[in-house]
Amino acid sequence: MSRRISSERKSLYYLGNVLIVFGLILFASTFVTFFSHFGDFSNFEADARSDFGRALAGTACMFVGGILRKVGARGLAGSGVVLDPDRAREELEPYSRMVGGMAKDALDEADIDLDHSGSRSSEKVVMIKCRECGKLNEEDSKFCQECGQAL
């Protein structure tokens, strides 16, 4: 498995980002145009059609950019375009490693230590089972937390 993302996928990812920003600019420009011509209704129908078309084009650019960005980050199989689990695992490996690295950094910063099984490492706790209801209670409990019977 490769730990590197190919230059084609990087280019696709960045192209997706550019399309998203371009779409946001197109979409936001309709509001700027609307407020700059507020009160001037001389050519309202043509302006409204133009603004609606620009807003629709901006939305389409953001949608297509989002798809390209996802495919660039995760690959064709990793993003679900191609249904091939082995290829998906291979394409997602660098992305998963990056996400796992960020999660590990956050856990290290919070001073949470995980062992290799993925569970939180801590001291072993002895539990006492209630004879009446079967609930597991902590070692120092005098009464059952479930039914209240003496342990």
DSSP file (Angstrom, degrees, kcal/mol; ACC not computed):
  #  RESIDUE AA STRUCTURE BP1 BP2  ACC     N-H-->O    O-->H-N    N-H-->O    O-->H-N    TCO  KAPPA ALPHA  PHI   PSI    X-CA   Y-CA   Z-CA
    1    1 A M              0   0    0      0, 0.0     2,-0.3     0, 0.0    90,-0.1   0.000 360.0 360.0 360.0 139.7    0.0    0.0    0.0
    2    2 A S        -     0   0    0     88,-0.2    91,-0.0     1,-0.1     0, 0.0  -0.634 360.0-161.8 -86.4 139.4    1.2    3.4   -0.9
    3    3 A R  S    S+     0   0    0     -2,-0.3     2,-0.3    90,-0.1    -1,-0.1   0.394  71.1  81.3 -95.7   1.8    1.6    6.1    1.8
    4    4 A R  S    S-     0   0    0      0, 0.0     2,-0.5     0, 0.0    -2,-0.1  -0.825  75.3-132.0-109.9 146.1    1.6    8.9   -0.8
    5    5 A I        -     0   0    0     -2,-0.3    -2,-0.1    89,-0.1    68,-0.0  -0.840  35.6-112.9 -94.2 132.7   -1.3   10.5   -2.5
    6    6 A S     >  -     0   0    0     -2,-0.5     4,-2.1     1,-0.1     5,-0.2  -0.176  18.3-117.0 -65.6 157.6   -0.7   10.7   -6.3
    7    7 A S  H  > S+     0   0    0      1,-0.2     4,-2.5     2,-0.2     5,-0.2   0.815 115.1  58.0 -65.1 -30.1   -0.3   14.1   -8.0
    8    8 A E  H  > S+     0   0    0      2,-0.2     4,-2.3     1,-0.2    -1,-0.2   0.921 107.8  45.9 -65.2 -42.9   -3.5   13.5  -10.0
    9    9 A R  H  > S+     0   0    0      2,-0.2     4,-2.3     1,-0.2    -2,-0.2   0.886 112.2  51.2 -67.7 -38.1   -5.5   13.1   -6.8
   10   10 A K  H  X S+     0   0    0     -4,-2.1     4,-2.6     2,-0.2     5,-0.2   0.928 110.6  49.0 -62.2 -44.2   -3.9   16.2   -5.3
   11   11 A S  H  X S+     0   0    0     -4,-2.5     4,-2.5     1,-0.2    -2,-0.2   0.907 111.1  49.8 -62.2 -41.8   -4.7   18.2   -8.4
   12   12 A L  H  X S+     0   0    0     -4,-2.3     4,-2.1     2,-0.2    -1,-0.2   0.897 110.6  50.7 -63.1 -41.1   -8.3   17.0   -8.3
   13   13 A Y  H  X S+     0   0    0     -4,-2.3     4,-1.9     2,-0.2    -2,-0.2   0.936 113.1  44.3 -62.3 -47.9   -8.5   17.9   -4.6
   14   14 A Y  H  X S+     0   0    0     -4,-2.6     4,-2.4     2,-0.2    -2,-0.2   0.864 110.9  54.3 -68.5 -35.6   -7.2   21.4   -5.3
   15   15 A L  H  X S+     0   0    0     -4,-2.5     4,-2.6    -5,-0.2    -1,-0.2   0.905 107.4  51.9 -62.5 -40.6   -9.4   21.9   -8.3
   16   16 A G  H  X S+     0   0    0     -4,-2.1     4,-2.1     2,-0.2    -2,-0.2   0.907 109.0  49.9 -60.9 -42.2  -12.4   21.0   -6.1
   17   17 A N  H  X S+     0   0    0     -4,-1.9     4,-2.3     2,-0.2    -2,-0.2   0.911 110.4  49.9 -62.7 -42.5  -11.4   23.6   -3.6
   18   18 A V  H  X S+     0   0    0     -4,-2.4     4,-2.8     1,-0.2    -2,-0.2   0.917 110.5  50.0 -62.8 -43.7  -11.0   26.2   -6.4
   19   19 A L  H  X S+     0   0    0     -4,-2.6     4,-2.6     2,-0.2    -1,-0.2   0.883 109.5  51.6 -63.5 -37.7  -14.5   25.4   -7.7
   20   20 A I  H  X S+     0   0    0     -4,-2.1     4,-2.3     2,-0.2    -2,-0.2   0.937 112.6  44.7 -63.8 -46.2  -16.0   25.6   -4.3
   21   21 A V  H  X S+     0   0    0     -4,-2.3     4,-2.3     2,-0.2    -2,-0.2   0.917 114.2  49.7 -64.7 -43.0  -14.5   29.1   -3.7
   22   22 A F  H  X S+     0   0    0     -4,-2.8     4,-2.5     1,-0.2    -2,-0.2   0.909 111.3  49.7 -61.4 -42.4  -15.5   30.2   -7.2
   23   23 A G  H  X S+     0   0    0     -4,-2.6     4,-2.7     2,-0.2    -1,-0.2   0.888 109.4  51.3 -64.2 -39.8  -19.0   29.0   -6.6
   24   24 A L  H  X S+     0   0    0     -4,-2.3     4,-2.9     2,-0.2     5,-0.2   0.904 110.4  49.2 -62.9 -41.2  -19.2   30.8   -3.3
   25   25 A I  H  X S+     0   0    0     -4,-2.3     4,-2.1     2,-0.2    -2,-0.2   0.930 112.7  47.4 -63.9 -45.3  -18.1   34.0   -5.0
   26   26 A L  H  X S+     0   0    0     -4,-2.5     4,-0.8     2,-0.2    -2,-0.2   0.931 115.0  45.9 -60.4 -45.6  -20.7   33.6   -7.7
   27   27 A F  H >X S+     0   0    0     -4,-2.7     3,-0.8     1,-0.2     4,-0.6   0.927 114.5  46.6 -65.2 -45.1  -23.4   32.9   -5.2
   28   28 A A  H >X S+     0   0    0     -4,-2.9     4,-1.7     1,-0.2     3,-0.7   0.812 101.7  66.4 -68.2 -29.2  -22.5   35.7   -2.9
   29   29 A S  H 3X S+     0   0    0     -4,-2.1     4,-2.6     1,-0.2    -1,-0.2   0.780  91.4  63.4 -65.3 -24.7  -22.2   38.2   -5.8
   30   30 A T  H <X S+     0   0    0     -4,-0.8     4,-2.2    -3,-0.8    -1,-0.2   0.890 104.5  46.6 -65.3 -36.6  -26.0   37.8   -6.4
   31   31 A F  H <X S+     0   0    0     -3,-0.7     4,-2.5    -4,-0.6     5,-0.2   0.894 111.4  50.9 -70.9 -39.1  -26.6   39.3   -3.0
   32   32 A V  H  X S+     0   0    0     -4,-1.7     4,-2.0     2,-0.2    -2,-0.2   0.933 113.0  46.2 -62.3 -45.3  -24.1   42.1   -3.6
   33   33 A T  H  X S+     0   0    0     -4,-2.6     4,-1.6     2,-0.2    -2,-0.2   0.912 111.7  51.8 -62.6 -43.2  -25.8   42.9   -6.9
   34   34 A F  H  < S+     0   0    0     -4,-2.2     3,-0.2     1,-0.2    -2,-0.2   0.932 113.5  42.6 -61.2 -47.0  -29.3   42.8   -5.4
   35   35 A F  H >< S+     0   0    0     -4,-2.5     3,-0.7     1,-0.2    -1,-0.2   0.799 111.2  55.0 -74.0 -27.2  -28.4   45.2   -2.6
   36   36 A S  H 3< S+     0   0    0     -4,-2.0    -1,-0.2    -5,-0.2    -2,-0.2   0.786 116.3  37.9 -74.8 -24.8  -26.5   47.6   -4.8
   37   37 A H  T >< S+     0   0    0     -4,-1.6     3,-2.1    -3,-0.2    -1,-0.2   0.163  84.1 143.1-106.5  16.5  -29.5   47.9   -7.1
   38   38 A F  T <  S+     0   0    0     -3,-0.7     3,-0.1     1,-0.3    -3,-0.1  -0.375  71.6  18.4 -63.1 127.8  -32.1   47.9   -4.3
   39   39 A G  T 3  S+     0   0    0     -2,-0.1     2,-0.9     1,-0.1    -1,-0.3   0.160  98.1 104.6  97.2 -17.1  -34.9   50.3   -5.2
   40   40 A D    <   +     0   0    0     -3,-2.1     3,-0.3     1,-0.1    -1,-0.1  -0.824  34.9 161.7 -99.0  99.5  -34.1   50.4   -8.9
   41   41 A F    >   +     0   0    0     -2,-0.9     3,-1.0     1,-0.2     4,-0.2   0.084  37.6 110.4-105.1  22.8  -36.8   48.3  -10.5
   42   42 A S  T 3  S+     0   0    0      1,-0.3    -1,-0.2     2,-0.1     3,-0.1   0.872  95.5  19.9 -67.5 -36.7  -36.4   49.6  -14.1
   43   43 A N  T 3> S+     0   0    0     -3,-0.3     4,-2.2     1,-0.1    -1,-0.3  -0.276  84.1 140.5-125.0  46.1  -34.9   46.4  -15.5
   44   44 A F  H <>  +     0   0    0     -3,-1.0     4,-2.8     1,-0.2     5,-0.2   0.881  66.1  51.5 -61.9 -44.8  -36.1   44.0  -12.7
   45   45 A E  H  > S+     0   0    0      1,-0.2     4,-2.0     2,-0.2    -1,-0.2   0.919 113.6  42.6 -64.2 -45.4  -37.0   41.0  -14.9
   46   46 A A  H  > S+     0   0    0      2,-0.2     4,-2.2     1,-0.2    -1,-0.2   0.902 116.1  49.5 -67.9 -40.4  -33.7   40.8  -16.7
   47   47 A D  H  X S+     0   0    0     -4,-2.2     4,-2.9     2,-0.2    -2,-0.2   0.911 110.6  50.0 -64.9 -41.5  -31.7   41.4  -13.6
   48   48 A A  H  X S+     0   0    0     -4,-2.8     4,-2.6    -5,-0.2    -1,-0.2   0.902 111.0  49.0 -64.2 -41.0  -33.6   38.8  -11.7
   49   49 A R  H  X S+     0   0    0     -4,-2.0     4,-2.2    -5,-0.2    -1,-0.2   0.914 113.5  46.8 -64.0 -42.8  -33.0   36.2  -14.4
   50   50 A S  H  X S+     0   0    0     -4,-2.2     4,-2.3     2,-0.2    -2,-0.2   0.921 114.0  47.3 -65.2 -44.6  -29.3   37.0  -14.5
   51   51 A D  H  X S+     0   0    0     -4,-2.9     4,-2.6     2,-0.2    -2,-0.2   0.904 111.8  50.1 -64.4 -41.3  -29.0   36.9  -10.7
   52   52 A F  H  X S+     0   0    0     -4,-2.6     4,-2.5    -5,-0.2    -1,-0.2   0.913 111.3  49.1 -63.4 -42.7  -30.9   33.6  -10.5
   53   53 A G  H  X S+     0   0    0     -4,-2.2     4,-2.4     2,-0.2    -1,-0.2   0.894 112.0  48.5 -63.2 -40.3  -28.6   32.1  -13.2
   54   54 A R  H  X S+     0   0    0     -4,-2.3     4,-2.4     2,-0.2    -2,-0.2   0.906 112.2  48.4 -67.1 -41.4  -25.5   33.2  -11.4
   55   55 A A  H  X S+     0   0    0     -4,-2.6     4,-2.2     2,-0.2    -2,-0.2   0.901 112.9  48.4 -65.0 -39.9  -26.7   31.8   -8.1
   56   56 A L  H  X S+     0   0    0     -4,-2.5     4,-2.4     2,-0.2    -2,-0.2   0.907 111.7  49.0 -66.0 -42.2  -27.6   28.5   -9.8
   57   57 A A  H  X S+     0   0    0     -4,-2.4     4,-2.4     2,-0.2    -2,-0.2   0.889 111.0  51.0 -64.4 -38.8  -24.2   28.4  -11.5
   58   58 A G  H  X S+     0   0    0     -4,-2.4     4,-2.2     2,-0.2    -2,-0.2   0.904 110.2  48.7 -64.3 -41.8  -22.5   29.1   -8.2
   59   59 A T  H  X S+     0   0    0     -4,-2.2     4,-2.3     2,-0.2    -2,-0.2   0.913 111.3  50.0 -64.4 -42.1  -24.4   26.4   -6.4
   60   60 A A  H  X S+     0   0    0     -4,-2.4     4,-2.8     1,-0.2     5,-0.3   0.903 109.8  51.0 -63.1 -41.3  -23.5   23.9   -9.2
   61   61 A C  H  X S+     0   0    0     -4,-2.4     4,-2.6     1,-0.2    -1,-0.2   0.910 110.6  48.7 -62.9 -41.6  -19.8   24.9   -8.9
   62   62 A M  H  X S+     0   0    0     -4,-2.2     4,-2.1     2,-0.2    -2,-0.2   0.905 112.9  48.3 -64.8 -40.3  -19.9   24.3   -5.2
   63   63 A F  H  X S+     0   0    0     -4,-2.3     4,-1.9     2,-0.2    -2,-0.2   0.948 115.2  42.7 -64.8 -49.8  -21.6   20.9   -5.6
   64   64 A V  H  X S+     0   0    0     -4,-2.8     4,-2.6     1,-0.2     5,-0.2   0.893 113.5  53.6 -64.8 -39.4  -19.2   19.7   -8.3
   65   65 A G  H  X S+     0   0    0     -4,-2.6     4,-2.5    -5,-0.3    -1,-0.2   0.885 106.8  52.0 -62.1 -38.9  -16.2   21.1   -6.4
   66   66 A G  H  X S+     0   0    0     -4,-2.1     4,-2.1     2,-0.2    -1,-0.2   0.903 110.9  47.3 -63.9 -41.5  -17.3   19.1   -3.3
   67   67 A I  H  X S+     0   0    0     -4,-1.9     4,-2.5     2,-0.2     5,-0.2   0.938 113.3  47.6 -65.1 -46.3  -17.5   15.9   -5.3
   68   68 A L  H  X S+     0   0    0     -4,-2.6     4,-2.6     1,-0.2    -2,-0.2   0.891 111.5  51.6 -62.3 -39.2  -14.1   16.5   -6.9
   69   69 A R  H  X S+     0   0    0     -4,-2.5     4,-2.2    -5,-0.2    -1,-0.2   0.909 110.7  47.4 -64.4 -41.7  -12.6   17.3   -3.5
   70   70 A K  H  X S+     0   0    0     -4,-2.1     4,-2.6     2,-0.2     5,-0.3   0.922 114.0  46.7 -66.4 -43.6  -13.9   14.1   -2.0
   71   71 A V  H  X S+     0   0    0     -4,-2.5     4,-2.5     1,-0.2    -2,-0.2   0.891 112.4  51.5 -65.8 -38.2  -12.7   12.0   -4.8
   72   72 A G  H  < S+     0   0    0     -4,-2.6    -1,-0.2    -5,-0.2    -2,-0.2   0.892 114.8  42.0 -64.4 -39.3   -9.3   13.7   -4.7
   73   73 A A  H  < S+     0   0    0     -4,-2.2    -2,-0.2    -5,-0.2    -1,-0.2   0.893 131.4  21.9 -75.1 -39.6   -8.9   13.1   -1.0
   74   74 A R  H  < S-     0   0    0     -4,-2.6     4,-0.5     1,-0.2    -2,-0.2   0.529 102.8-123.0-110.7  -8.0  -10.2    9.5   -0.9
   75   75 A G     X  -     0   0    0     -4,-2.5     4,-1.6    -5,-0.3     6,-0.3  -0.058  38.9 -70.2  83.7 168.5   -9.8    8.2   -4.5
   76   76 A L  T  4>S+     0   0    0      2,-0.2     5,-1.9     1,-0.2     6,-1.4   0.932 134.9  36.0 -64.1 -47.6  -12.5    6.8   -6.7
   77   77 A A  T >45S+     0   0    0      4,-0.2     3,-0.9     1,-0.2    11,-0.2   0.875 115.6  55.4 -75.3 -35.9  -13.0    3.6   -4.8
   78   78 A G  T 345S+     0   0    0     -4,-0.5    -3,-0.2     1,-0.2    -1,-0.2   0.782 108.9  47.4 -67.8 -27.1  -12.5    5.2   -1.4
   79   79 A S  T 3<5S-     0   0    0     -4,-1.6    -1,-0.2    -8,-0.1    -2,-0.2   0.462 120.0-107.6 -93.5  -1.5  -15.2    7.8   -2.1
   80   80 A G  T < 5S+     0   0    0     -3,-0.9    -3,-0.2     2,-0.3    -2,-0.1   0.525  88.8 115.2  93.4   5.9  -17.7    5.1   -3.3
   81   81 A V  S   <S+     0   0    0     -5,-1.9     2,-0.5    -6,-0.3    -4,-0.2   0.907  83.5  36.6 -72.8 -41.3  -17.7    5.9   -7.0
   82   82 A V  S    S-     0   0    0     -6,-1.4     2,-1.4     2,-0.1    -2,-0.3  -0.950  84.0-138.0-111.4 128.5  -16.1    2.5   -7.8
   83   83 A L        +     0   0    0     -2,-0.5    -6,-0.1    -3,-0.1    -5,-0.1  -0.673  56.4 124.4 -91.7  88.7  -17.2   -0.5   -5.7
   84   84 A D     >  -     0   0    0     -2,-1.4     4,-2.8    -7,-0.2     5,-0.2  -0.813  40.7-165.1-145.1  98.7  -14.0   -2.3   -5.0
   85   85 A P  H  > S+     0   0    0      0, 0.0     4,-2.4     0, 0.0     5,-0.2   0.855  89.1  50.0 -58.4 -39.1  -13.2   -2.9   -1.3
   86   86 A D  H  > S+     0   0    0      2,-0.2     4,-1.9     1,-0.2     5,-0.1   0.932 114.7  43.5 -66.1 -44.4   -9.5   -3.8   -1.8
   87   87 A R  H  > S+     0   0    0      2,-0.2     4,-2.8     1,-0.2     5,-0.2   0.884 112.4  54.4 -66.8 -38.1   -8.9   -0.8   -4.0
   88   88 A A  H  X S+     0   0    0     -4,-2.8     4,-2.5   -11,-0.2    -2,-0.2   0.918 107.6  49.7 -61.8 -43.5  -10.8    1.4   -1.6
   89   89 A R  H  X S+     0   0    0     -4,-2.4     4,-0.9     1,-0.2    -1,-0.2   0.907 112.8  47.5 -61.0 -41.7   -8.7    0.2    1.3
   90   90 A E  H  < S+     0   0    0     -4,-1.9     3,-0.4     1,-0.2    -2,-0.2   0.913 114.8  44.8 -66.0 -43.4   -5.6    1.0   -0.7
   91   91 A E  H  < S+     0   0    0     -4,-2.8     4,-0.5     1,-0.2    -2,-0.2   0.821 114.2  49.0 -72.5 -30.6   -6.8    4.4   -1.7
   92   92 A L  H  X S+     0   0    0     -4,-2.5     4,-3.6    -5,-0.2     5,-0.3   0.613  86.3  91.4 -83.3 -12.0   -8.0    5.4    1.8
   93   93 A E  H  X S+     0   0    0     -4,-0.9     4,-2.3    -3,-0.4     5,-0.2   0.903  89.6  41.0 -55.0 -50.7   -4.8    4.3    3.5
   94   94 A P  H  > S+     0   0    0      0, 0.0     4,-1.9     0, 0.0    -1,-0.2   0.906 118.4  48.0 -65.9 -37.3   -3.0    7.7    3.4
   95   95 A Y  H  > S+     0   0    0     -4,-0.5     4,-2.4     2,-0.2    -2,-0.2   0.924 113.7  46.5 -66.3 -45.5   -6.2    9.6    4.2
   96   96 A S  H  X S+     0   0    0     -4,-3.6     4,-2.9     1,-0.2     5,-0.2   0.880 110.5  53.3 -64.9 -38.6   -7.0    7.2    7.1
   97   97 A R  H  X S+     0   0    0     -4,-2.3     4,-2.1    -5,-0.3    -1,-0.2   0.894 110.1  48.2 -62.9 -40.1   -3.4    7.5    8.4
   98   98 A M  H  X S+     0   0    0     -4,-1.9     4,-2.1     2,-0.2    -2,-0.2   0.934 113.8  45.5 -66.5 -46.3   -3.7   11.3    8.4
   99   99 A V  H  X S+     0   0    0     -4,-2.4     4,-2.2     1,-0.2    -2,-0.2   0.914 114.1  49.1 -64.4 -42.9   -7.1   11.2   10.2
  100  100 A G  H  X S+     0   0    0     -4,-2.9     4,-2.5     1,-0.2    -1,-0.2   0.868 109.1  53.4 -63.8 -36.4   -5.8    8.6   12.7
  101  101 A G  H  X S+     0   0    0     -4,-2.1     4,-2.3    -5,-0.2    -1,-0.2   0.894 108.7  48.8 -64.4 -40.4   -2.7   10.7   13.3
  102  102 A M  H  X S+     0   0    0     -4,-2.1     4,-2.1     2,-0.2    -2,-0.2   0.898 111.7  49.4 -66.8 -39.3   -4.8   13.8   14.1
  103  103 A A  H  X S+     0   0    0     -4,-2.2     4,-2.3     2,-0.2    -2,-0.2   0.907 110.8  50.3 -64.6 -40.9   -6.9   11.8   16.5
  104  104 A K  H  X S+     0   0    0     -4,-2.5     4,-2.6     1,-0.2    -2,-0.2   0.906 109.1  51.7 -63.9 -41.2   -3.7   10.4   18.2
  105  105 A D  H  X S+     0   0    0     -4,-2.3     4,-2.3     1,-0.2    -1,-0.2   0.906 110.1  49.0 -61.1 -41.4   -2.4   14.0   18.5
  106  106 A A  H  X S+     0   0    0     -4,-2.1     4,-1.8     2,-0.2    -2,-0.2   0.902 112.2  48.0 -65.5 -40.8   -5.6   15.1   20.2
  107  107 A L  H  <>S+     0   0    0     -4,-2.3     5,-2.9     2,-0.2     4,-0.2   0.891 111.7  50.2 -66.8 -39.0   -5.5   12.1   22.6
  108  108 A D  H ><5S+     0   0    0     -4,-2.6     3,-1.1     3,-0.2    -2,-0.2   0.908 110.1  50.3 -64.2 -40.9   -1.9   12.8   23.4
  109  109 A E  H 3<5S+     0   0    0     -4,-2.3    -1,-0.2     1,-0.3    -2,-0.2   0.859 110.7  48.6 -65.7 -35.0   -2.7   16.5   24.1
  110  110 A A  T 3<5S-     0   0    0     -4,-1.8    -1,-0.3    -5,-0.2    -2,-0.2   0.439 114.9-120.7 -82.8   1.0   -5.6   15.5   26.4
  111  111 A D  T < 5 +     0   0    0     -3,-1.1     2,-0.6    -4,-0.2    -3,-0.2   0.882  61.4 149.0  59.5  42.5   -3.1   13.1   28.1
  112  112 A I      < -     0   0    0     -5,-2.9     2,-0.6    -6,-0.1    -1,-0.2  -0.940  33.2-155.5-105.9 121.4   -5.3   10.0   27.3
  113  113 A D        -     0   0    0     -2,-0.6     8,-1.4     8,-0.2     2,-0.4  -0.867   8.0-167.5-103.5 121.7   -3.2    6.9   26.9
  114  114 A L  B     -A  120   0A   0     -2,-0.6     6,-0.2     6,-0.2     2,-0.1  -0.868  11.2-142.0-105.8 140.1   -4.6    4.1   24.8
  115  115 A D    >   -     0   0    0      4,-1.7     3,-1.6    -2,-0.4     6,-0.0  -0.299  40.3 -86.5 -87.2-177.2   -3.1    0.6   24.7
  116  116 A H  T 3  S+     0   0    0      1,-0.3    -1,-0.1     2,-0.1    -2,-0.0   0.685 122.7  63.8 -68.2 -19.1   -2.9   -1.5   21.5
  117  117 A S  T 3  S-     0   0    0      2,-0.2    -1,-0.3     1,-0.0     3,-0.1   0.594 111.8-115.3 -81.4  -8.7   -6.4   -3.0   21.9
  118  118 A G  S <  S+     0   0    0     -3,-1.6     2,-0.2     1,-0.4    -2,-0.1   0.398  79.1 116.1  91.6  -3.3   -7.9    0.5   21.5
  119  119 A S  S    S-     0   0    0      1,-0.1    -4,-1.7    -5,-0.0    -1,-0.4  -0.652  78.0 -92.7 -97.7 158.3   -9.3    0.5   25.0
  120  120 A R  B     -A  114   0A   0     -2,-0.2     2,-0.4    -6,-0.2    -6,-0.2  -0.501  40.1-128.4 -70.7 128.2   -8.3    3.0   27.7
  121  121 A S        +     0   0    0     -8,-1.4     2,-0.3    -2,-0.3    -8,-0.2  -0.637  49.2 135.7 -80.7 131.7   -5.5    1.6   29.8
  122  122 A S        -     0   0    0     -2,-0.4     3,-0.1     3,-0.0     2,-0.1  -0.913  56.6 -62.0-157.3-179.6   -6.2    1.8   33.5
  123  123 A E        -     0   0    0     -2,-0.3     2,-0.2     1,-0.1     0, 0.0  -0.370  60.0 -99.1 -71.0 153.8   -6.0   -0.2   36.7
  124  124 A K        -     0   0    0     -2,-0.1     2,-0.5     1,-0.0    -1,-0.1  -0.547  37.0-146.8 -74.0 139.4   -8.0   -3.4   36.9
  125  125 A V        -     0   0    0     -2,-0.2     2,-0.5    -3,-0.1    -1,-0.0  -0.921   3.5-140.1-112.9 131.8  -11.2   -3.0   38.8
  126  126 A V        -     0   0    0     -2,-0.5    13,-1.1     2,-0.0     2,-0.4  -0.775  20.7-162.7 -90.1 131.1  -12.7   -5.8   41.0
  127  127 A M  E     -B  138   0B   0     -2,-0.5     2,-0.5    11,-0.2    11,-0.2  -0.885   9.1-145.7-115.7 146.5  -16.5   -6.1   40.7
  128  128 A I  E     -B  137   0B   0      9,-3.2     9,-3.1    -2,-0.4     2,-0.4  -0.944  15.2-137.8-112.5 129.6  -18.9   -7.9   43.1
  129  129 A K  E     -B  136   0B   0     -2,-0.5     7,-0.2     7,-0.2     2,-0.2  -0.727  20.1-121.9 -89.5 131.0  -22.0   -9.6   41.7
  130  130 A C     >  -     0   0    0      5,-2.3     4,-1.0    -2,-0.4    21,-0.1  -0.497  10.0-145.4 -70.4 135.5  -25.2   -9.1   43.6
  131  131 A R  T  4 S+     0   0    0     -2,-0.2    -1,-0.1     2,-0.1    20,-0.1   0.780  95.5  46.7 -71.8 -26.3  -26.8  -12.5   44.7
  132  132 A E  T  4 S+     0   0    0      3,-0.1    -1,-0.1     1,-0.1    -2,-0.0   0.958 131.8   7.4 -81.7 -55.4  -30.3  -11.1   44.2
  133  133 A C  T  4 S-     0   0    0      2,-0.1    -2,-0.1    16,-0.0    -1,-0.1   0.618  89.7-121.7-109.8 -15.0  -30.3   -9.4   40.8
  134  134 A G     <  +     0   0    0     -4,-1.0     2,-0.1     1,-0.3    -3,-0.1   0.497  55.7 152.4  88.4   3.3  -26.9  -10.2   39.3
  135  135 A K        -     0   0    0     -6,-0.1    -5,-2.3     1,-0.1     2,-0.5  -0.437  46.7-122.9 -69.0 138.6  -25.8   -6.6   38.9
  136  136 A L  E     -B  129   0B   0     -7,-0.2     2,-0.3    -2,-0.1    -7,-0.2  -0.735  34.6-173.8 -84.0 126.6  -22.0   -6.0   39.0
  137  137 A N  E     -B  128   0B   0     -9,-3.1    -9,-3.2    -2,-0.5     7,-0.1  -0.815  30.3 -90.9-118.6 158.1  -21.1   -3.5   41.7
  138  138 A E  E >   -B  127   0B   0     -2,-0.3     3,-1.8   -11,-0.2   -11,-0.2  -0.272  41.2-107.9 -67.4 157.4  -17.8   -1.9   42.6
  139  139 A E  T 3  S+     0   0    0    -13,-1.1    -1,-0.1     1,-0.3   -12,-0.1   0.806 115.9  48.0 -58.1 -36.9  -15.5   -3.6   45.1
  140  140 A D  T 3  S+     0   0    0    -12,-0.0    -1,-0.3     2,-0.0     2,-0.2   0.357  83.1 119.9 -91.8   7.2  -16.1   -1.1   47.9
  141  141 A S    <   -     0   0    0     -3,-1.8     3,-0.1     1,-0.1    -4,-0.1  -0.498  42.1-170.3 -72.8 138.6  -19.9   -1.1   47.6
  142  142 A K  S    S+     0   0    0     -2,-0.2     9,-2.6     1,-0.2     2,-0.3   0.687  74.9  35.3 -97.1 -25.0  -21.9   -2.2   50.7
  143  143 A F  B    S-C  150   0C   0      7,-0.3     7,-0.2     8,-0.1    -1,-0.2  -0.932  93.9 -97.0-129.4 152.8  -25.3   -2.3   48.9
  144  144 A C     >  -     0   0    0      5,-2.7     4,-0.9    -2,-0.3    -8,-0.1  -0.449  22.5-144.5 -67.8 136.0  -26.3   -3.2   45.4
  145  145 A Q  T  4 S+     0   0    0     -2,-0.2    -1,-0.1     2,-0.1    -9,-0.0   0.669  97.2  42.9 -74.2 -16.9  -26.7   -0.2   43.1
  146  146 A E  T  4 S+     0   0    0      3,-0.1    -1,-0.1   -11,-0.1    -2,-0.0   0.902 132.5   9.9 -94.1 -54.5  -29.6   -1.9   41.3
  147  147 A C  T  4 S-     0   0    0      2,-0.1    -2,-0.1   -12,-0.1     0, 0.0   0.595  89.6-124.0-109.3 -12.3  -31.8   -3.5   44.0
  148  148 A G     <  +     0   0    0     -4,-0.9    -3,-0.1     1,-0.3     3,-0.1   0.458  57.3 146.8  86.3   0.6  -30.4   -2.1   47.2
  149  149 A Q        -     0   0    0     -6,-0.1    -5,-2.7     1,-0.1    -1,-0.3  -0.359  57.5 -97.5 -69.7 150.6  -29.7   -5.5   48.8
  150  150 A A  B      C  143   0C   0     -7,-0.2    -7,-0.3     1,-0.1    -1,-0.1  -0.441 360.0 360.0 -67.3 139.8  -26.7   -5.8   51.2
  151  151 A L              0   0    0     -9,-2.6    -8,-0.1    -2,-0.1    -1,-0.1   0.426 360.0 360.0 -96.1 360.0  -23.6   -7.3   49.5
